[in-house]
């Protein structure tokens, strides 16, 4: 099924449901214009686009699986950051939130930054400022990311995070703000459906922490590169990332041992702040 056929099929499903395009577009977190271009085959939808459209229409799981398989025929999708900025970074956050609302399992590996879902508002701002967004867009994007964090309190979902120890030492914000960030990690790690682990520098490594990635429901992997976001959906490639994640998770500190590391580092930051 090419993109024209896929778009026509999505349009037929929407029309059969009796739903107006603007209603589906709003629920799928996209503009009516984008939905129209997808339905007419003018642009190729991402797998996430198709999933949000099908969810908005309310098709059965069987139909959804069939159409998602067609969308995955192009197994790797690349979205340049310049296009994301043009669309609106805050809108990208809203789209990610919509995607996460329908997942049940998340596994995130991060060797560079505190994961976005776990960041304090101050840390979020420090990360986003580097994108040179206007103040209005910056504020809206920060708020959109904070709204995404509501998923942390949904006990129906399993959320697994593996981060490397250097992430905890990387000076994104001041020492006092870093202490607050580590306190937040300690607090969130006590939620029963959140599994937070730290790969210590002292551990002998058998793999390379190449880059951050997110696995959702063992169906899609999102990778952030310097120039673009890459979405992987081929099951064979997804399995590679699952294996990599599990490898790091198996050697990472968890539970009280992990919290001991966080609290020691938090105390180091507080001592540094007090001696200035």
C-alpha positions in Angstrom: 0.0 0.0 0.0 1.6 3.3 -1.1 0.9 6.6 0.6 -1.9 7.5 -1.8 -3.7 4.3 -1.1 -3.1 4.6 2.7 -4.4 8.1 2.7 -7.5 7.2 0.7 -8.1 4.3 3.1 -7.8 6.5 6.1 -10.3 9.0 4.5 -12.7 6.2 3.8 -12.5 5.0 7.5 -13.1 8.6 8.7 -16.1 9.1 6.4 -17.6 5.7 7.4 -17.3 6.8 11.0 -19.3 9.9 10.3 -16.7 12.1 11.9 -15.7 15.5 10.5 -12.1 16.0 9.5 -11.6 18.9 12.0 -12.8 16.7 14.8 -10.4 13.8 13.9 -7.5 16.3 13.4 -8.1 17.9 16.8 -8.1 14.5 18.5 -5.1 13.4 16.6 -3.2 16.6 17.6 -2.6 17.8 14.0 -4.0 20.5 11.8 -7.0 19.9 9.5 -4.7 20.9 6.7 -2.2 18.1 7.5 -4.9 15.5 7.8 -6.2 16.6 4.4 -2.8 16.2 2.9 -2.4 12.7 4.4 -5.8 11.7 3.1 -5.1 12.9 -0.4 -1.6 11.4 -0.5 0.2 14.7 -0.7 2.4 13.8 2.3 3.4 10.5 3.8 2.1 10.0 7.3 4.4 8.7 10.1 3.4 5.6 11.9 2.6 7.8 14.9 0.3 10.0 12.7 -1.6 6.9 11.5 -2.0 5.6 15.0 -3.3 8.9 16.3 -5.8 9.1 13.4 -7.0 5.6 13.9 -7.4 6.2 17.6 -9.3 9.4 17.0 -11.7 7.5 14.6 -12.1 4.7 17.1 -11.4 1.7 14.9 -11.0 -1.8 16.3 -7.7 -3.2 17.4 -7.7 -5.6 14.4 -8.2 -2.7 11.9 -5.6 -0.6 13.7 -3.0 -3.4 13.5 -3.7 -3.8 9.8 -3.2 -0.2 8.9 -0.2 0.3 11.2 1.5 -2.6 9.4 0.9 -0.8 6.1 2.4 2.4 7.6 5.4 0.5 8.8 6.3 -0.5 5.3 8.7 2.5 5.5 10.3 1.1 8.6 12.4 4.2 9.5 11.2 7.7 9.5 13.4 10.8 9.9 12.0 14.2 11.0 14.5 17.1 10.9 14.5 19.3 14.0 14.2 22.4 11.7 10.8 21.0 10.6 9.8 20.4 14.2 10.7 24.0 15.1 8.8 25.3 12.1 5.7 23.3 13.2 6.2 24.4 16.8 8.2 22.6 19.4 5.3 22.8 21.9 3.0 21.0 19.4 5.6 18.2 19.1 5.4 17.8 22.9 1.6 17.6 22.6 1.9 14.9 19.9 4.2 12.9 22.0 1.8 13.2 24.9 -1.0 11.9 22.7 1.2 8.9 21.7 2.2 8.2 25.3 -1.4 8.2 26.4 -2.1 5.1 24.4 1.0 3.1 25.3 1.3 0.7 28.3 5.1 0.2 28.4 7.9 2.7 28.1 11.6 1.9 28.2 14.0 4.9 28.0 17.8 4.9 27.9 19.5 8.2 28.4 23.4 8.7 28.6 23.3 12.5 28.2 20.5 14.2 30.1 17.9 13.6 32.7 14.9 12.2 30.8 12.3 14.8 29.9 9.5 13.1 31.8 11.6 13.3 35.0 13.0 16.9 34.6 12.2 19.7 37.0 10.8 22.9 35.4 14.2 24.6 35.9 16.0 21.8 34.2 13.5 21.8 31.3 14.1 25.5 30.7 17.9 25.0 30.8 17.7 22.3 28.2 15.2 24.1 25.9 16.9 27.5 26.0 19.7 26.1 23.7 17.1 25.9 20.9 16.9 29.7 20.8 13.1 29.7 21.0 11.1 32.9 21.5 10.0 33.4 25.1 6.4 32.7 24.2 7.2 29.4 22.5 9.7 28.5 25.2 7.0 29.0 27.9 4.4 27.0 26.0 6.9 24.2 25.3 7.9 24.0 29.0 4.3 23.8 30.0 3.6 21.1 27.4 6.4 19.0 28.7 5.2 19.5 32.3 1.7 18.4 31.1 3.3 15.3 29.6 4.6 14.4 33.0 1.1 13.6 34.3 1.7 10.1 32.8 4.2 9.5 35.7 1.2 9.1 38.0 -0.8 6.7 35.8 -0.3 3.4 37.6 -1.7 1.5 34.6 1.5 2.1 32.8 5.0 0.6 33.3 7.8 3.2 33.0 11.4 2.0 32.9 14.3 4.5 32.9 18.0 3.6 32.7 20.4 6.6 32.9 24.2 6.6 33.1 26.0 8.2 36.1 27.6 11.1 34.1 24.0 12.3 33.5 23.7 13.1 37.2 26.9 15.2 37.2 26.4 17.1 34.0 26.0 20.8 35.0 22.8 21.8 33.1 21.7 24.0 36.0 23.2 25.4 39.2 24.4 23.1 42.1 21.3 23.9 44.1 19.0 23.2 41.2 20.8 19.9 40.4 20.2 18.9 44.1 16.5 19.6 43.5 16.5 17.5 40.3 18.1 14.6 42.1 15.6 14.9 44.9 12.8 14.6 42.3 14.4 11.4 40.9 14.5 9.9 44.4 10.8 10.7 45.0 9.6 9.4 41.6 11.7 6.2 42.0 9.5 5.2 44.9 6.3 5.0 42.7 5.6 1.3 42.2 5.1 1.4 38.5 8.3 3.4 37.8 11.7 1.5 37.6 14.6 4.0 37.6 18.1 2.6 37.3 21.6 4.1 37.1 24.5 2.6 35.3 27.5 3.4 37.6 30.9 4.5 36.3 32.5 1.8 38.4 30.7 -1.0 36.4 32.7 -2.9 33.8 31.0 -2.1 30.5 30.3 -4.6 27.7 28.3 -2.2 25.5 28.6 1.4 24.3 26.2 4.1 25.4 25.8 5.5 21.9 22.8 7.8 22.2 19.4 8.2 23.9 16.4 6.2 22.7 12.8 5.5 23.8 11.0 2.2 23.2 7.2 2.2 23.4 5.3 -1.0 23.7 8.1 -2.9 21.9 6.6 -1.5 18.7 8.4 1.8 18.0 11.8 3.3 18.9 12.5 7.0 18.9 16.1 8.1 18.6 17.3 11.7 18.9 20.2 12.7 16.8 21.9 16.1 16.3 19.8 17.0 13.2 16.7 14.9 13.5 14.4 12.5 15.3 14.4 9.0 13.9 11.5 6.7 14.4 12.2 2.9 14.0 9.3 0.5 13.6 10.8 -2.6 11.9 10.4 -5.4 14.5 13.9 -6.6 13.8 15.4 -3.2 14.6 13.2 -2.6 17.6 14.5 -5.9 19.0 18.0 -4.6 18.8 17.1 -1.6 21.0 15.2 -3.8 23.5 18.3 -6.0 23.8 20.6 -3.0 24.3 18.2 -1.6 26.9 18.0 -4.8 28.9 21.8 -5.2 28.8 22.3 -1.8 30.5 19.4 -2.4 32.9 20.9 -5.7 34.0 24.1 -4.0 35.2 22.5 -0.8 36.6 21.8 0.0 40.2 18.2 -0.1 41.3 16.1 0.4 44.5 17.9 1.6 47.6 21.4 1.2 46.1 20.4 3.5 43.3 18.8 6.0 45.7 22.0 6.0 47.8 23.9 7.2 44.8 21.4 9.9 44.1 21.4 11.1 47.7 25.2 11.1 47.9 25.4 13.2 44.8 22.6 15.5 46.0 24.6 16.1 49.2 27.7 16.9 47.2 25.8 19.6 45.2 24.4 21.0 48.4 27.8 21.2 50.1 29.2 22.9 47.0 26.5 25.5 47.1 27.0 26.2 50.8 30.8 26.7 50.4 30.4 29.3 47.7 
